[in-house]
Amino acid sequence: MRLLVVSSCTGEKKYSPPNQLALSDFDNPSILKGREEELFEYSCMASDMYTGQQHLYMMEGLQALRKNLPDNQIDLYILSAGYGLIPEDKIIAPYNVTFAEMTSSQIKQLSKSLDIRTELVNILPKYDMVFFLLGDDYLRALDLNPPLEVALWQRYLFFASKKSSRQIPVHPRYCVLPLGPEDATRFHCALVSLKGLLFKLIAQKIISNDTDGISLQDIWENPEVIPSFFYNVDKQIIQTSLDGFSSFPAMSGMSKPSTWWCLPKGRAANWHIPMRFFLPEGDDRVDPEYDFLTDTHLANRDGMVDDRYSHEFYQKPNYNGLLVSRTTIESNKRKKALLSEEGIHSFFRLSKDIPVMGDCGAFMYLTDPEPRYTTKDILEYYQLLGFDYGVSIDHLIVGEYARNVDERKRRYDITRKNAVDFLKLWKEGDALGRYNFKPIGVAQGWDRKSYRDAVAELIEVGYDFIALGGLAKADTRQITEILQAVGPLIPEYAQMHLFGVSRLDWIPLFREWGVTSVDSASPLRQAWMGAENNYHTMDGPSYAAIRVPPLKETSKTVRNLCDVRGITFEDLQKYEQRALRALREYGQNMLDLEDTVAAVMSYEKVVRNDKNDVMEPMYRETLADRPWENCGCPICRSIGIEVIIFRSNNRNRRRGFHNTHVFFKKFKQIIGNFKN
C-alpha cells in the first residue's frame, strides 16, 4: 500500500526568531535565498518545524505506521502558505505566513502563484490512498473545483470540519468525514487539532494486534470502518493518545457514528447484464470532401445525403447504440420524410446490430402543459421507423415545475399513466405480431422517494427495461441518492437506462446500483462549447481548441467590427489567413511555437478584445504538446492540426467525433475493469 498524508502547516513552530520570513520574502527567489541564509541556524526539516498539536498528533501516527509497517510506502506532504506544497524532508526557515489571515481571493491568488494544485496533481498518481487533514482555508488553497482526478484504484479520504467539507466535491472515490464541535468535545480535543488526533487513533488501531484490528487494505476496500471505529473506540485508547500532551479525564468516543460521506458498495441483482453507451443523435454530420485550405464544399452537395456521421469515419461506431428523439426528427420536414421512407437504420447508414433507442424528446416540450404525443401514436411511430427500443411518453419535472407541488404531482401522474398504458397497448399489439421493438418505461420524479415509487410501479406492471429521466442537469449527490434508492428494486432480469448522464468517474458505481446503459452528448458538444477542454486525450489533459473564427463580409458582426476597429474587411482577412497559415506551418514543423502563438493572438485581439490575452497560455499549451500527433484515430490522422482549430462545423464536429472516440475507449476500459 502506498499511503500519502497531506497536512497543513501550523502557526506554532520550533523556532520563531524576530526576523523570520514574511510573505514578501517569497516573492523573489534571490531575496528568499538570502533571507534563508540569514536564518540558517533556525532552519530544519519541515516535519520538525511545526509544533502545533494537529501536526504532533499526526506525526506520532505517521511514525508508528512507518515503524510497524515497513513494507508500505508512507509519505507526508505539508501545505505551507509560504513554501507551497512541500515534502516533509524539505529544509525550511521559520516564517510567519498563514492562509487563515487571507481573503478567499487572496488565497486563490497565492495558491496559483505557488502552483499548489499543479504540484499536488503531479504527486497523487503514485499513491493508492491519500489522507487530507486540512482546515477550511487550506482546502480552499487546493482548489478542488474541478475535482482532483482519481484513478479506479485510488481512495481520497478527507478529515475536515463541517464547514470545510462543503468545499469538497461529491466524487465516487472521495470519502469525507465532516467533524463538528460536538466531536471535539467527545474526544476532549480542540477542533483545530482533532484531525491529527483521529489520524493517530487510526494509526494505533492499524498497528494493534487486536482481533478486530484494521489494516490499510481494510480502509481502502471499505472506508466506513473508520467512523465505525471512532464510534466504538475505547476510552483508554483516547486517553493514551492524549497523555503525551496533558492529563485529561476519561471520555467517550462519538455517541453515534459521524457522517462519513462515502458511497456504499453492493452489486445490484442485474450485475451480469453488460453496460452500454448510447450516443444521442443531433444532426451530427460533416462533409467528407470538405476542403480545409479554402473552407469550401463540393458543388451540388446535399448535406443530408452526402455528409457523413461519426460511425462512418471509424471501423466501428464509438458507441453501443444510438438515441434518437422524435422532436429532433420532426424539426426537419425533409429528414422526417426520409426517415419514414427509409427507416431508422437505413437513414443513419447504421448496421442492424447497432440498436437504436427512440424517445419523445421531452425537453423540447418542457413548457407545454401536456406532452405532444399520444401513446397509440408513439407506438406506431416506433414501429414504422424500425426502432429497437421505444420509450414511453414522459413529462419533465425540473426547475420551477419541480418546485410547484401541484404541478410536479400532475406531471408525475401523466408520466406514470403513459407508461402503464404504453406497456398495456404494446402487449396487446405484440400478441398480434404487430410490434418488433422492446418497450422501455420511463420514470420521472423530484426526490429519491418519488423516483423509487415510480420505478416500483414500472416493475410491478411488468417492465423489464426502465429508464430514469430528468436527471441530466441534477447534481451528482442527488443522482447518487436516487440510484441508491432505486437500485435495490431492480430485478436480476431487468435493465435500467440513465438519461443524459454518463460521467466516467461514476460509471463503476452507476453499474453497482443497477444502471445498464447511459447516454450523453457531452463529449461531442465539448468540442465547441466552453473555452477549455475542447480536445480530449486518453491519458493526458484536455486541451483548448485554437479559435480562428471565419469572416463573412455580409455579417453584421463583421461590419460592426470594421467600424469599431477602423479597418477594412480585407485587413481582417489578412489577420485571419496569417493565423491559419501559421498554424498549418507549425503543424508541418515549418514555424516555431512563438511565431505561431503571435499570429493567432494577433487575430484573436483584433476580432475579440485588444486586451484579451486570457486564451494565450491555453493556446500555448495546446500547441506545445501537439496532442493531435499522439492520437491514431482516423480523423486526427487525416486532417492533422486542423482538428484543433475552432472554426465552423467541419472542424468542430470532427473534433467532437474524436472526443466521442476517446470517451468510448475510456468507457470500455472502465467497464472492462469491473465486468467480472
N, C-alpha and C positions, 0 to 999 in steps of 0.2 A: 504494500500500500504506500502510495506517495501522498503525503499529507502536507498541506500548506496552511499556515495561520497568518492572517492579515490583521494586524492590530494597529492601534494608534499610539502616537507619542503621548506623553503626559507632561503636565506643567511642572511637576516635581522632577528634578534632575539631580544627578550625583554631584555635579558642580554648578554653581550659579555665581560666577565672578561678575563684578560690576560692569565689565566691558564685554559681556557675552554678545554673540551675534544678534543683529537686528534684521528686520525684513529687508531693509535697503542694501544690506551687505550681500544678499543673494542675487541682486540684480546684475552684477558684473562678475564673471568668473575670476578675473585677475584680482579684483578687490577682495572677493571671498577667499582666494588662496592666501593673500597677505594677512587677512584677519585671522584665518585658521592658524597661520604660523604664530601669530601673537598669542593664541590660546592653546598652543601645543601642549603645555603641561596639564591642561584640563581636558584634553581630548581622550576619547576611549571608544570602544565598540558601541554601536547603537544599543545592543541588548543590555549593556551595562549602564548606559547613560540615564535611562528613565527609572524613577523610583516611586512613581505613583502606584497605588495598591492594585489597580487593574493589571498593570504591567507585571508587578511582582507575583501576583497570583498566577497569571498566565505563564510566566517563565518557569515557575515551580512545576506546573503541569507539563510544560513542554520538556523540561529536563527529565522529569520522571518517565515520560514516554520514551525519550531517547535512550535512557539508561536501561529500561526494561524491554524495549522493542528494537534491538539494534539492527534488525534486518529490514526495517522500514525507513524510508526517506522522509524526514520530518523537518520542514524548513519554516522560517519565520521572516516575514517582511513587515516593516513598520512604516506606517503612513505619517510623514512629518510635514508640517506646514512650511518648514524651511527647506528641507532637503528633498522633499517629494517622497516617492515610494522607494525605500532602501532596504537592502538585506541586513540582517541583524549584525553581520560582522563588519559592516562599513564603519570606518573610523570617522567620528563626527566631533565637532566642537560644540560646547554648550551654546544655546540660542534662546531667545525669548520671542517666539513667533507661534501663534496658535490660530486655527481656523475659527475657534469659538468667539473670537473678538471681531469677526468679519461679517459683512452682509452676504446674502446669497450670491449676488452678482460679483462681489469681490472674491468669494470662494471659487466661483466658476472661472474667473479670470486667472487667478493664481494657479488653480489646478491645471488649466490649459497651458500656462507658461512652464509648469513643472512636468508636463507630459505624463501626468499620473495615470490616466486611463490607458494611454498607449503602453506605458511600462507594464501595467497590470495585464493587459491583453497579451503581451509577449510572454509573460511568466506563466499564466494559467494553464496552457496546454500540457505542461509537464506533470500535472497533479491529478490524482483520482478524486480527492476530496479536499475542499477548502473551507476553513472556518473563518468567517468575518466577524471580528469583535470590535465594532466601530460605533461611535456615537453619531448623533444627527449631522453635525457639520462635516464630519469626516466621511460619512456615507455620501453626502452631497458632493464632496470633492472627487469621489469615484465616478460621478456622472453615469448613473445606472440606467439612463434612458437615452438610447435604446438599451435593452438588456445586454449584459455581457454574454457572449456566446459560450455555450456549454455543450460538450460532447455527450453522446449517449452513455459513455462510461464514467462520467463525472457527476459529483454532487457538490453543490454550493450550499453551505449552512450559515445562516446569519443569526447571531445573537444581537438583538437591538431593542431599544426602548420602543414602546407602543407608538410614540410619535415618529420615531425614526423609521419604523417598519413600513410606514406609508410610502416611503421613497422607493421601496424595493419592489420591482415589477413582479407580477404573477408569472411564474415560469414553471414548467413541469419538473425541472431538476433543481429548483431553488427551494430550500426549506427555511422558514423564518420562525424564530421563537421570539414573539413580542414580550417584553418584560416591563412591568409597571412597579410603582412604589410598593404595592402590596407584596410583590415578590421580594423586593429588597428588605422589607420588614420581616418577612418569614425567614429569610436567610441571615437576618441581622447584619446586613451589609449595605453600604452606601450604593445607590443605584448606579453611580458612575463607575464603580468597580465590580458590580455584580457580574458582568460578562466574563471578566477574568476569573472570578471565583467559580462560576459554573463550569468554565473550561477546565479548571483544576480538578473539580469534583469528578467530571467525566474522565479525565486522565487517570485519577486514582482508581476509578471503577474499572477502567480498561486493564490496568496492570495488576489488579487484585486477583487473588486465587479463589474468589467466591464461586460457588456452584452456579449462581445466576449471573456470572460475570458478563461483561460486554466487550466485544472486540471491535477494532476499526472496521472489519468486514461486516459485522452486525449493523453498525451505524450506516455504512454505505448501502447495505441492502434494505434497511428499514430504519430511517432516521427517527421514527416515532419512539424508538427505545429511549431516546434522550429525555423527552418530557415525562415518559413513564418512570424513568429512573429518578428524576427530580421529585416526582410525586411520592415515591416510596423511599427516598433517601433517608438513611438512618441519622438520627440526631447526632450521634457520636462522630459520624463521618464529617458532618458540617463543623462540629466543634473542633475536631482535629485540624481541619483546614484553616480555621481562623486563629488557632492558638499561637501561630507564629507571629502574630501582629499585636494582639491584646487579648485579654480574657473576657469572654462573653458568656452569659448564661446559656444553658442548653436551649435549643429552639427547634421548631418543627420544620419539615420541608413544606413544599407547596400544598395547600389544603386541597387543591384539585389540580389535575394536570394543566399546565399552562397551554394556551392555544398554539400548537406547533403547526403553522400553516404549511402542511406537507400533504401532497396528494396521495391518497390511499391506492394500493395496488390490489389486484384481484381480477383475473381474467373473466370476461363475460362468457356466457354459455355458448355464444356463436363464434368463439375464437377460431375455430377451424376454417371459417369462410375467408378466402383471400380478400385482401383490401384492394380497392381500385380508385383511380383518379379519373374524374370526368372533366373535360375542358368545356366551359360554356362557349357557345358559338355566338360571335358578334360581327358577322361580315368581315372576318379577318382574312383578307386575301391580298396578294401582291402580284404585280406584273412580272412574270419570269423573264421577260425580254427587256426589262427596263434598262435604259442607257444612263448610267450614273454620271458619265462625263458631261452629257448635255442635258441631263434631267428631262428626258423625253420618253414617251411611249411609242410603240409601233403604230403606224397609221391604221385606222379602222379597227382598233382594238375594242372588243366587247368585254368589259371588266367582269361581268357576272359569269361569262363563259370561259374567257381566255385566262383570267387571273388564277393563281394557284393558292391552295390552302396550306397550312403548316405541314400537314402529314404528307404532302406531295413533294416536299423538299428532303424528307428523311426516308430511310429504308422502312422504318416502322413509325406509326404515329407516336407522338410524345405524350400519350395519354392512353388510358384503358378504354375510354368511351367518350362520346360527345353529348353535351347537354344543349338542347335547342328549345328556346322559349317561343310559344305561339305569338306573343306580342312582337317579338323580333321578326318573325316571318311576315306578319301582317303589316309591318311598317313599310314594306316594299311590294307593290302590287305585282310587279313582274316576277319577283322572287317567289311570291305566294303561288302564282300561276305555274311556274316551272316546277316547283315542289309538288304541287298537286298532280302534275302530269308525269313527272319522272319518279317520284318517291324520294324518301329522305336519304337513303344510302347512295342512290344514283346521282342525285343532285350534288351531294358533297364529295362524290367520287371516293367513297369510303367502302372498304370491303365489308361483306356481311358479317364477318367475325368480330367487327368492332361495334359494340352495341351503341345505340342512340337512345338517350332518355329525353322524353318530352315533358315540359311543364307549361303552365299558363303564362308565366312571366308576371307574377303578381305585383312586382314593384312598379310596373307601368300603369297599373290602375289603382295604386295605393290610395289616391284621394277620392276615388269613386265610391259611392255608397254601397254598391254591390259589385261582385266580380262580373267581368264582361261576358262570361260564357256560361252555358248550362251543362249539366252533367251528360245528358244524352248527346249534345253537340260535341263535347270534348272527347267522348268515347269514339264517335265516328271519325273525328279528326285524327286521332292517334292511329286508328286502323287504316284509314285512307292513305296516310303518308308513310306507313310502314315502320312506325317506331317499335323498338324492342321493349321499352318501358314507358308507361304513361302515368303521370302523377295526378292525383285528384285535385279539384279546384280549391284553392285556399284564398284567404283574405288576410293580409298582413296586419299584425298587431305590434306596431313600433311607434316610437316618438309620442306625439300627442294622443294617438289612438290607444296606446298602452296606458297612458296616464288617466284617461277618461274611463271610469269604472263601467259605466253603462255601455259605452261604445266597444270596449275591449271584449266584454261578455257577448255582445251582439256578433262581432266578427269571429269570435271563438266558436259560437254556435253555428255560424254559417260554414266555417271550415269543417267542423265535426260532421254536420249533416251531409255536406257534399261528399265527404269521404265514405260515410256509410252508404249513401245512395250509389256512389261510384262503384263500390265493390258489389253491391246487390245487382245492379244492372249489368256489370261485367260478367258476373257468374251466370246470369240468365243468357247473355249472348254467347258466352264461352261454351255453354252446354249445347248450343246450336251450331258450334264451329264458326262463330261469327268473328271472334277476336283472336289475334295472334300475338298480342303484346301482353306483358306482365304488368298488373296494376300495382301502384305504389300509393299508399295512404299517407297524406302529409299532416303533420301536427303543427299547430301554431299555439303560442301562449305568451305569458308575460313574466312568469316566475317558475321556479322548479316544480311547484305543485300543479300549476295549470298544464305544463308540458307532460308531467308524469300522468296526470289524469287522461289527457288526450291520447298519449301512447298506449295506456292501458286499454282504452276503448277500442283503438285500432286493432290491437292484438285480439281482443275479445270478439270482435265481429269477424275476424278471420284473415286479416292481412298477414302475409309472411315477408313483406317488404314495406318498411315505413320510412318516412323522411322527416327531418326536423327543419322547419323553415323559420325565417325571421331573425336569424342569429348572425347574419353576415356582418353587421356593424356592432354587435354586442361585444363587451369587453371579455377578456379571457376568463376572468373569475366567474362571470355569470354563465358562460358556456360550460365551464367545468362543473359548476354546481348543478346545472340542468342534466348534464350527461351522467353525473354520479347518481342522480335521482332516477333517471330513465334506464340506465344500463342494466340493473338487476331485473328489469321486466322483460328484456329481450330473450325469447326462447332460442334454443340452440339452432333451430332451423331458419330463423328469421334474419333478414338483412336490415341495416339501418344506414340511410344516407344523411349526410350533414350538408345542407345547402350553404354555399358561399363561404365556407371556412376550410382552409387546408394549410394551417400553419405548421411548417415542417417540424419545429421543436416539439409540437404537441401530438404528432401522428402516433407515436407509441402509446400514449395514454388514451387518445381517442380510440385506438384499437382495443385497449384494455377494457374500455367501457362500452363496447359493442358496436362502434361505428365500423361499417364495412366498405363505405365509399364516401368520397368528398369531392367537391368541385371548387374551382376558383380561377378567375381570370387575372388575378393579381400579378403573377409573374409576367404575363404578356403585357398588361397595362403599365407596369412599372417602367417599361422601355421608354415611355414618353410622358409619364406623369411624375412630377416632382423634379427637383434639381439634382438629386443624388440617386445612387443605386439604380441606374438605368440599364447597366450591363452586368449580368450576373456571371460568376465563375464557380467552378466546382469546389476548389479548395481555398481560394483566396477571398479578398474582399469584393464587394460590388463597386462598380465604377460609375462616375458621372459621364454621360454622353457629351460630346463636344457640339455645342449649339452653333449652327451656321444657318439661320433661318432663311428660306428662299424669298427673293424680292419679286413683287409684281407691280409693274408701273401703274396699273389701274387701281391698285389697292389704296383705299382712303388712308390707311395707317402709313403707308409708304409716302404718300403725298404730304401728309402732315409732318412726317419725319424730315423730308427735304426742306419744308418751310422752316421748321424749327432749327435745323442744322445749317440752313443757308447753303445747301449743296445740291447738286443735280442728281437725278436718278442714275446717270452714267457713273458719277463719282461713287455712289453707293455700290453699284455693281463691281467696281474695281476692288473695293474693300472685300466684298463677298467672294469674288473669284480668287483674290490673293489668298484668302483664308483657305479655300478649298484646295487650291494648288499647293499651298504649304503642307496641308495635311496629307495629300497624296504623295508628295515628295518625301515627307517624313516616313510614310508607310513603306516607301521603297528604299529607305536609308540614304536618301539623297539630300536631306536637310537636317540640321541638328535640332535638339529639343527647344532651345531658347528662341531661335528664329521662328519656329513653328508656333510656339505659345504666343509670341509677339504678334504674329499675323492674325491669329484667332482673336486675341484680345483687342486688337485694333478694330476689328469688325464688331466685336461684342460691345465696345464702348460707343461706337457710332450708332448702332441700332437700338441700344438699350439705355445706357446712362454713362455719361462721361466719367463718373466717379465709381462706377460699378466694377469692382475687381474681386468680388466675393467668389466668383467661379474659377479664378485663375489657379489657386492651389489644387482644386479638384481636377481641372483640365491637365495640369502638370503631372499629377499622379497617374491619370489615365494614360497619357502619352508616354511617360517614363516607363511604366510597367508593360505597355504593349500587350494587353491581355488577349486581344483577338488572335495573336500569333500562337498562343498556347491552347487554343480551342480547335479541336479537329472536326467540329460539326460542319456539314456541307455549306451552310450559309457563311460562316467565318472563313472557310477555305476559299470560297468562290469570290467574295467581294472584299475581303481584307479589311482595311481601315474604314471603308465606307460603313461598316456595321456599327461603328461607334459615333458616327456623325448624326446629330439630332437634326433631321431635315425631311419633313413630309413622310407620307405613308410608306413608300417603298424601302426606305431605310429603317424607319421607326418600327414598322411591323415585323420586318425581318429580324431586327434586334429582339422584338417580343417573341418571335418564334424560337430564337436562340435561348432566351430566358426560360421559356417553357421546356425546352430540351434539357437545360441544366436542372430545372426544378424536378422534372420527371426522373432523371437519373438519380438525384438525391432521394426522391420519394422511394424509388425501387431499392436503393441501398438500405434505407431505414426499415422498410417492411421485410426486406431480406434478412435483416439482423434479428428480427423477432418472430418470424413466421413459424419457427419450430418451437 
